[in-house]
Amino acid sequence: MFSSFGGGIHPPEHKSCTKDLKFINIAIPHLCYIPLQQHVGAPAEPVVNIGDHVAEGQLIGSVQGGVSANVHSSVPGKILDITDILTIHDRQRAVVIEAEGSFRATAYPQRQTEWGSLTGDEIKKRVEDAGIVGLGGASFPTAVKLAPPPDKKIETLIINGAECEPYLTADDMLMQTAPDAVLEGTRIIMKALGITSAVIGVGGNKKGACRALERSLAALNPPECITIKKLKTKYPQGAEKQLIRSILGKEVPSGGQPEDAGAVVQNVGTTYAIHEAVAYGRPLFMRFITVSGGAIAKPGNYKVRIGTRISDIVDECGGFIKPVAKIIMGGPLRGTGVSSMDIPVEKGTAGILFLTDKEASPGSYSACIRCGKCVAVCPAGLLPCLLGNAVEKGRLEAAKSLNPHDCILCGSCSYVCPAGRPLSYFFKVAQDKTGEQERRGVRHGSQ
């Protein structure tokens, strides 16, 4: 029995060219560009200076405020500059490192820590020190997520192995090749949260991953209260609220968070990173990504150091075999289009797609024809056609009454719209504008 939720779409998967390809290490870049804000919240504050020599995995940016994340050096070398660079989030301050020296953190096997003797708070501290954020794309600091408000009773941990975006297969391959680490990471998170129940939700199109996890789970001694649940292959099955609905049958209330349904959700890649940090003391300075699209010569699943530029990855993947119409960091539905190959990989980069003109979406659109297809597929139960029209006409109050902040920006409505309307973009505009309006209201009220 496959679990699912209401709404959603079934776009072509485009996973066949990479789904069976094991990870290959991308070569160490000569120059590494490491942004100091790769996460939701305040940017990290640099703790190094130009001219300093740093080791692989050394702290170069420290957390600032309650919601932030540490940043570490991806390579050993010399700090050439601390300057603004172009990133996926426009211009951000970054540390530029010229690689040189020994790779002590990855050159030799490290002894595993007996983490079972650690307290929940000690585990959370290791996660914070390691600079781990959500690797599924949200980039929310994981240590904050592991400390829900005391009035929220967490009962279940959900590990997200849906990977429902077209083209992306890195999570699938991670579950196939490192199931023991994923399960141990799950157990570590359970201990940090003080709970005894976890569910790993795996997309129904990932049979190899499901078998690998089931074999590892059967070998656990003593057995843990972890179950593997197969999910219907549908988009956006991996969105937090939809995942909770599919697995637990619970609805997260409007404006609410997963903890309101008694759950914490972590991505498979994040779970692996937590295992690396707590069991081996390795900070987050590398991640697994999918490189795909009809324009790239060697699509595949790769292990890449954070701060590696797109141009370096293209060189490692054999260059282009067709003209590139669009470059997307992330998946084609929720990812971000970029215009420069100087942009570096960040912690939240799940993939890089090099799409041909045939694969890329058309840019023109027309007026809404009131067909209702967007309403039928909206997983959040919204009225995308009405909300899109309100935003397009600048009717902010009307848009606000249609609950734009409940939109998860999955892009399902845009995908099915026969008029080609960029509805997901409209809703992001509505979220930004109504959020800014509310912030101004709060400031004015406090004066």
Beta strands, then each sheet from edge to edge (+ up, - down):
strand 1: 24-25
strand 2: 31-35
strand 3: 45-46
strand 4: 53-54
strand 5: 59-62
strand 6: 71-72
strand 7: 77-87
strand 8: 90-99
strand 9: 156-161
strand 10: 198-203
strand 11: 226-231
strand 12: 263-267
strand 13: 286-292
strand 14: 300-305
strand 15: 326-329
strand 16: 336-338
strand 17: 351-355
sheet 1: 1+ 14+ 13- 17- 15+ 16-
sheet 2: 2+ 8- 7+ 4-
sheet 3: 3+ 5- 6+
sheet 4: 11+ 10+ 9+ 12+
end
